[in-house]
Amino acid sequence: MTSARTPAAGTEPAEQPSEDALLSAQDVSKSFGGLLAVSDVTFSIPERGIVSMIGPNGAGKTTFFNMLTGLYRPTSGVISFRGRDITRMRPDRITALGIARTFQNIRLFGTMTALENVLVGEHARMRAGLIGSILRPPRVRREERSAHEKAQELLGYVGLPASVMGLLAVNLSYGDQRRVEIARALASDPSLLLLDEPTAGMNADESARLVAFMRQLRDERGVAILLIEHDMKVVMEVSERVTVLDHGEKIAEGKPQTVAGDPRVVEAYLGKRGGTE
């Protein structure tokens, strides 16, 4: 058991995972050789919540994301989703349970169309199997038609014009590539969506549209969102709670306005971004 840390003045006490949390992480750590990348982090996401995780480069945010999605296995600690232990579960099984993610560096298949990229994301929910895909009986053809319709609907939902759905991903604008990546993540019907730096490379208008879309996604589809983001305007506008990591440790957690005033956060992240020593 880790020792209790005293919160800085003006910061809310660190929240412990509640029994009804959608996802919870208890005392999670990750070491790479002698490097402790994440240290005893306790964290939770409520149903239909929008939560942000911030911190300077190298704070451990993406490593934490990778543990939630099964790409890394924690050195210690427990991660649970809907009350089920997923700490050492494979990424494909975690996806099937209802967790999807995007990446800081867009990872689309450049020589596939936007529509085909989203169809790849639907694979986790399709039941045809190898033999069915080869023989293509009527039920498989119906499933394929349904998958195409769903892919088109998702691309429209994220704001991609119908005129570019058939273009190769490599030929799409940066903003449209981000939209396709989000649509692909939604294709697996997640109840939790993890977004890693989704506004990177976006202008102010595109970022504002993404904020509106995240709220729409939560309100219309009931999807909870965990966001890693450096754009503090986006974080302050969309987040219900903010967790701050620095050198792998959770140094603050609470409502956005409260966390923004925490002296440790200003020193470790906000102040550095603003150019202060």
Contacts in CASP RR format, 6 or more apart in sequence:
PFRMAT RR
TARGET T0000
AUTHOR 0000-0000-0000
METHOD contacts of the structure
MODEL  1
MTSARTPAAGTEPAEQPSEDALLSAQDVSKSFGGLLAVSDVTFSIPERGI
VSMIGPNGAGKTTFFNMLTGLYRPTSGVISFRGRDITRMRPDRITALGIA
RTFQNIRLFGTMTALENVLVGEHARMRAGLIGSILRPPRVRREERSAHEK
AQELLGYVGLPASVMGLLAVNLSYGDQRRVEIARALASDPSLLLLDEPTA
GMNADESARLVAFMRQLRDERGVAILLIEHDMKVVMEVSERVTVLDHGEK
IAEGKPQTVAGDPRVVEAYLGKRGGTE
1 27 0 8 1.000
2 27 0 8 1.000
2 40 0 8 1.000
5 14 0 8 1.000
7 13 0 8 1.000
7 14 0 8 1.000
7 252 0 8 1.000
8 252 0 8 1.000
8 262 0 8 1.000
8 263 0 8 1.000
8 264 0 8 1.000
9 263 0 8 1.000
10 258 0 8 1.000
10 261 0 8 1.000
10 262 0 8 1.000
11 252 0 8 1.000
11 253 0 8 1.000
11 254 0 8 1.000
11 258 0 8 1.000
11 259 0 8 1.000
11 262 0 8 1.000
11 264 0 8 1.000
12 253 0 8 1.000
12 254 0 8 1.000
12 255 0 8 1.000
12 258 0 8 1.000
14 42 0 8 1.000
14 250 0 8 1.000
14 253 0 8 1.000
15 44 0 8 1.000
15 241 0 8 1.000
15 253 0 8 1.000
15 254 0 8 1.000
16 42 0 8 1.000
16 44 0 8 1.000
17 24 0 8 1.000
17 25 0 8 1.000
17 26 0 8 1.000
17 42 0 8 1.000
17 43 0 8 1.000
17 44 0 8 1.000
17 80 0 8 1.000
18 24 0 8 1.000
18 44 0 8 1.000
18 46 0 8 1.000
20 46 0 8 1.000
20 47 0 8 1.000
21 44 0 8 1.000
21 45 0 8 1.000
21 46 0 8 1.000
21 47 0 8 1.000
21 80 0 8 1.000
22 44 0 8 1.000
22 45 0 8 1.000
22 46 0 8 1.000
22 47 0 8 1.000
22 49 0 8 1.000
22 81 0 8 1.000
22 82 0 8 1.000
22 191 0 8 1.000
22 192 0 8 1.000
22 224 0 8 1.000
23 44 0 8 1.000
23 45 0 8 1.000
23 68 0 8 1.000
23 79 0 8 1.000
23 80 0 8 1.000
23 81 0 8 1.000
23 82 0 8 1.000
23 99 0 8 1.000
23 192 0 8 1.000
23 224 0 8 1.000
23 226 0 8 1.000
24 43 0 8 1.000
24 44 0 8 1.000
24 45 0 8 1.000
24 79 0 8 1.000
24 80 0 8 1.000
24 83 0 8 1.000
25 41 0 8 1.000
25 42 0 8 1.000
25 43 0 8 1.000
25 44 0 8 1.000
25 64 0 8 1.000
25 67 0 8 1.000
25 68 0 8 1.000
25 77 0 8 1.000
25 78 0 8 1.000
25 79 0 8 1.000
25 80 0 8 1.000
26 42 0 8 1.000
26 77 0 8 1.000
26 78 0 8 1.000
26 79 0 8 1.000
26 80 0 8 1.000
27 40 0 8 1.000
27 41 0 8 1.000
27 42 0 8 1.000
27 76 0 8 1.000
27 77 0 8 1.000
27 78 0 8 1.000
28 38 0 8 1.000
28 40 0 8 1.000
28 41 0 8 1.000
28 42 0 8 1.000
28 43 0 8 1.000
28 64 0 8 1.000
28 67 0 8 1.000
28 74 0 8 1.000
28 76 0 8 1.000
28 77 0 8 1.000
28 78 0 8 1.000
28 79 0 8 1.000
29 36 0 8 1.000
29 38 0 8 1.000
29 39 0 8 1.000
29 40 0 8 1.000
29 41 0 8 1.000
29 74 0 8 1.000
29 75 0 8 1.000
29 76 0 8 1.000
29 77 0 8 1.000
30 36 0 8 1.000
30 37 0 8 1.000
30 38 0 8 1.000
30 63 0 8 1.000
30 64 0 8 1.000
30 67 0 8 1.000
30 72 0 8 1.000
30 74 0 8 1.000
30 75 0 8 1.000
31 37 0 8 1.000
31 75 0 8 1.000
36 248 0 8 1.000
37 60 0 8 1.000
37 63 0 8 1.000
37 248 0 8 1.000
38 60 0 8 1.000
38 63 0 8 1.000
38 64 0 8 1.000
38 67 0 8 1.000
38 74 0 8 1.000
38 245 0 8 1.000
38 248 0 8 1.000
39 247 0 8 1.000
39 248 0 8 1.000
39 249 0 8 1.000
40 249 0 8 1.000
41 64 0 8 1.000
41 245 0 8 1.000
41 248 0 8 1.000
41 249 0 8 1.000
41 250 0 8 1.000
42 250 0 8 1.000
43 53 0 8 1.000
43 64 0 8 1.000
43 243 0 8 1.000
43 250 0 8 1.000
43 253 0 8 1.000
45 51 0 8 1.000
45 192 0 8 1.000
45 224 0 8 1.000
45 226 0 8 1.000
46 224 0 8 1.000
47 191 0 8 1.000
47 222 0 8 1.000
47 224 0 8 1.000
48 218 0 8 1.000
48 222 0 8 1.000
48 223 0 8 1.000
48 224 0 8 1.000
49 218 0 8 1.000
49 224 0 8 1.000
49 225 0 8 1.000
49 240 0 8 1.000
50 214 0 8 1.000
50 215 0 8 1.000
50 218 0 8 1.000
50 224 0 8 1.000
50 225 0 8 1.000
50 227 0 8 1.000
50 238 0 8 1.000
50 239 0 8 1.000
50 240 0 8 1.000
51 224 0 8 1.000
51 225 0 8 1.000
51 226 0 8 1.000
51 227 0 8 1.000
51 239 0 8 1.000
51 240 0 8 1.000
51 241 0 8 1.000
51 242 0 8 1.000
51 243 0 8 1.000
52 226 0 8 1.000
52 227 0 8 1.000
52 228 0 8 1.000
52 229 0 8 1.000
52 235 0 8 1.000
52 238 0 8 1.000
52 239 0 8 1.000
52 241 0 8 1.000
52 242 0 8 1.000
52 243 0 8 1.000
52 256 0 8 1.000
53 61 0 8 1.000
53 64 0 8 1.000
53 226 0 8 1.000
53 227 0 8 1.000
53 228 0 8 1.000
53 242 0 8 1.000
53 243 0 8 1.000
53 244 0 8 1.000
53 245 0 8 1.000
54 61 0 8 1.000
54 228 0 8 1.000
54 229 0 8 1.000
54 230 0 8 1.000
54 232 0 8 1.000
54 235 0 8 1.000
54 242 0 8 1.000
54 243 0 8 1.000
54 244 0 8 1.000
54 245 0 8 1.000
54 269 0 8 1.000
55 61 0 8 1.000
55 244 0 8 1.000
55 245 0 8 1.000
55 246 0 8 1.000
55 268 0 8 1.000
55 269 0 8 1.000
56 246 0 8 1.000
56 268 0 8 1.000
56 269 0 8 1.000
56 272 0 8 1.000
58 247 0 8 1.000
58 248 0 8 1.000
59 245 0 8 1.000
59 246 0 8 1.000
59 247 0 8 1.000
59 248 0 8 1.000
59 268 0 8 1.000
59 269 0 8 1.000
60 245 0 8 1.000
60 248 0 8 1.000
61 228 0 8 1.000
61 245 0 8 1.000
62 104 0 8 1.000
62 196 0 8 1.000
62 228 0 8 1.000
63 72 0 8 1.000
63 248 0 8 1.000
64 245 0 8 1.000
65 101 0 8 1.000
65 194 0 8 1.000
65 196 0 8 1.000
65 226 0 8 1.000
65 228 0 8 1.000
66 72 0 8 1.000
67 73 0 8 1.000
67 74 0 8 1.000
67 79 0 8 1.000
68 79 0 8 1.000
68 99 0 8 1.000
68 194 0 8 1.000
68 226 0 8 1.000
69 91 0 8 1.000
69 94 0 8 1.000
69 95 0 8 1.000
69 99 0 8 1.000
69 101 0 8 1.000
69 194 0 8 1.000
70 86 0 8 1.000
70 89 0 8 1.000
70 90 0 8 1.000
70 91 0 8 1.000
70 94 0 8 1.000
71 91 0 8 1.000
73 87 0 8 1.000
73 88 0 8 1.000
74 87 0 8 1.000
77 87 0 8 1.000
78 85 0 8 1.000
78 87 0 8 1.000
79 85 0 8 1.000
79 86 0 8 1.000
79 87 0 8 1.000
80 86 0 8 1.000
80 87 0 8 1.000
81 94 0 8 1.000
81 97 0 8 1.000
81 98 0 8 1.000
81 99 0 8 1.000
81 192 0 8 1.000
82 97 0 8 1.000
84 97 0 8 1.000
86 93 0 8 1.000
86 94 0 8 1.000
86 97 0 8 1.000
89 97 0 8 1.000
92 124 0 8 1.000
95 124 0 8 1.000
95 188 0 8 1.000
95 190 0 8 1.000
96 124 0 8 1.000
96 188 0 8 1.000
98 188 0 8 1.000
98 189 0 8 1.000
98 190 0 8 1.000
98 191 0 8 1.000
98 192 0 8 1.000
99 190 0 8 1.000
99 191 0 8 1.000
99 192 0 8 1.000
99 194 0 8 1.000
100 185 0 8 1.000
100 186 0 8 1.000
100 188 0 8 1.000
100 190 0 8 1.000
100 192 0 8 1.000
100 193 0 8 1.000
100 194 0 8 1.000
101 185 0 8 1.000
101 193 0 8 1.000
101 194 0 8 1.000
101 195 0 8 1.000
101 196 0 8 1.000
102 178 0 8 1.000
102 181 0 8 1.000
102 182 0 8 1.000
102 185 0 8 1.000
102 193 0 8 1.000
102 194 0 8 1.000
102 195 0 8 1.000
102 196 0 8 1.000
102 198 0 8 1.000
103 181 0 8 1.000
103 196 0 8 1.000
104 196 0 8 1.000
104 197 0 8 1.000
104 200 0 8 1.000
104 228 0 8 1.000
106 174 0 8 1.000
106 177 0 8 1.000
106 178 0 8 1.000
106 181 0 8 1.000
107 181 0 8 1.000
108 117 0 8 1.000
108 169 0 8 1.000
108 177 0 8 1.000
108 180 0 8 1.000
108 181 0 8 1.000
108 184 0 8 1.000
109 116 0 8 1.000
109 117 0 8 1.000
109 120 0 8 1.000
109 169 0 8 1.000
110 117 0 8 1.000
110 168 0 8 1.000
110 169 0 8 1.000
110 170 0 8 1.000
111 168 0 8 1.000
111 169 0 8 1.000
111 170 0 8 1.000
112 120 0 8 1.000
112 168 0 8 1.000
112 169 0 8 1.000
113 165 0 8 1.000
113 166 0 8 1.000
113 167 0 8 1.000
113 168 0 8 1.000
113 169 0 8 1.000
114 155 0 8 1.000
114 160 0 8 1.000
114 164 0 8 1.000
114 165 0 8 1.000
114 166 0 8 1.000
114 167 0 8 1.000
114 169 0 8 1.000
114 172 0 8 1.000
114 176 0 8 1.000
114 180 0 8 1.000
114 183 0 8 1.000
115 148 0 8 1.000
115 151 0 8 1.000
115 152 0 8 1.000
115 155 0 8 1.000
115 165 0 8 1.000
115 166 0 8 1.000
117 169 0 8 1.000
117 180 0 8 1.000
117 181 0 8 1.000
117 184 0 8 1.000
118 151 0 8 1.000
118 154 0 8 1.000
118 155 0 8 1.000
118 180 0 8 1.000
118 183 0 8 1.000
118 184 0 8 1.000
118 187 0 8 1.000
119 147 0 8 1.000
119 148 0 8 1.000
119 151 0 8 1.000
119 187 0 8 1.000
120 184 0 8 1.000
120 187 0 8 1.000
121 184 0 8 1.000
121 185 0 8 1.000
121 187 0 8 1.000
121 188 0 8 1.000
122 147 0 8 1.000
122 150 0 8 1.000
122 151 0 8 1.000
122 187 0 8 1.000
122 188 0 8 1.000
124 188 0 8 1.000
125 187 0 8 1.000
125 188 0 8 1.000
125 189 0 8 1.000
126 143 0 8 1.000
126 147 0 8 1.000
127 143 0 8 1.000
128 140 0 8 1.000
128 143 0 8 1.000
128 144 0 8 1.000
132 140 0 8 1.000
133 140 0 8 1.000
136 144 0 8 1.000
150 187 0 8 1.000
151 183 0 8 1.000
151 187 0 8 1.000
152 162 0 8 1.000
152 165 0 8 1.000
154 183 0 8 1.000
154 186 0 8 1.000
154 187 0 8 1.000
155 162 0 8 1.000
155 165 0 8 1.000
155 179 0 8 1.000
155 180 0 8 1.000
155 183 0 8 1.000
156 162 0 8 1.000
156 183 0 8 1.000
157 183 0 8 1.000
157 186 0 8 1.000
158 179 0 8 1.000
158 180 0 8 1.000
158 182 0 8 1.000
158 183 0 8 1.000
158 186 0 8 1.000
158 213 0 8 1.000
159 179 0 8 1.000
160 176 0 8 1.000
160 179 0 8 1.000
160 180 0 8 1.000
160 183 0 8 1.000
164 172 0 8 1.000
164 176 0 8 1.000
169 177 0 8 1.000
169 180 0 8 1.000
172 180 0 8 1.000
174 201 0 8 1.000
174 202 0 8 1.000
175 201 0 8 1.000
175 202 0 8 1.000
175 206 0 8 1.000
178 198 0 8 1.000
178 202 0 8 1.000
178 210 0 8 1.000
182 193 0 8 1.000
182 195 0 8 1.000
182 198 0 8 1.000
185 193 0 8 1.000
186 193 0 8 1.000
186 217 0 8 1.000
186 223 0 8 1.000
190 223 0 8 1.000
191 222 0 8 1.000
191 223 0 8 1.000
191 224 0 8 1.000
192 223 0 8 1.000
192 224 0 8 1.000
192 225 0 8 1.000
192 226 0 8 1.000
193 217 0 8 1.000
193 223 0 8 1.000
193 224 0 8 1.000
193 225 0 8 1.000
193 226 0 8 1.000
194 225 0 8 1.000
194 226 0 8 1.000
194 228 0 8 1.000
195 214 0 8 1.000
195 225 0 8 1.000
195 226 0 8 1.000
195 227 0 8 1.000
195 228 0 8 1.000
195 229 0 8 1.000
196 228 0 8 1.000
197 228 0 8 1.000
197 229 0 8 1.000
197 230 0 8 1.000
198 210 0 8 1.000
198 227 0 8 1.000
198 229 0 8 1.000
199 206 0 8 1.000
199 207 0 8 1.000
199 210 0 8 1.000
199 229 0 8 1.000
199 231 0 8 1.000
199 234 0 8 1.000
200 230 0 8 1.000
202 210 0 8 1.000
207 231 0 8 1.000
207 233 0 8 1.000
207 234 0 8 1.000
210 234 0 8 1.000
211 234 0 8 1.000
211 237 0 8 1.000
211 238 0 8 1.000
214 225 0 8 1.000
214 227 0 8 1.000
214 238 0 8 1.000
215 238 0 8 1.000
217 223 0 8 1.000
217 225 0 8 1.000
218 224 0 8 1.000
218 225 0 8 1.000
227 234 0 8 1.000
227 235 0 8 1.000
227 238 0 8 1.000
227 239 0 8 1.000
229 235 0 8 1.000
230 273 0 8 1.000
232 260 0 8 1.000
232 270 0 8 1.000
232 273 0 8 1.000
235 242 0 8 1.000
235 256 0 8 1.000
236 256 0 8 1.000
236 257 0 8 1.000
236 260 0 8 1.000
239 256 0 8 1.000
240 255 0 8 1.000
241 253 0 8 1.000
241 254 0 8 1.000
241 255 0 8 1.000
241 256 0 8 1.000
242 252 0 8 1.000
242 253 0 8 1.000
242 254 0 8 1.000
242 255 0 8 1.000
242 256 0 8 1.000
242 259 0 8 1.000
242 260 0 8 1.000
243 250 0 8 1.000
243 252 0 8 1.000
243 253 0 8 1.000
243 254 0 8 1.000
244 250 0 8 1.000
244 251 0 8 1.000
244 252 0 8 1.000
244 253 0 8 1.000
244 259 0 8 1.000
244 262 0 8 1.000
244 264 0 8 1.000
244 265 0 8 1.000
244 268 0 8 1.000
244 269 0 8 1.000
245 251 0 8 1.000
246 264 0 8 1.000
246 268 0 8 1.000
246 269 0 8 1.000
251 262 0 8 1.000
251 264 0 8 1.000
251 265 0 8 1.000
251 268 0 8 1.000
252 259 0 8 1.000
252 262 0 8 1.000
252 264 0 8 1.000
252 265 0 8 1.000
253 259 0 8 1.000
259 265 0 8 1.000
260 266 0 8 1.000
260 270 0 8 1.000
266 276 0 8 1.000
END
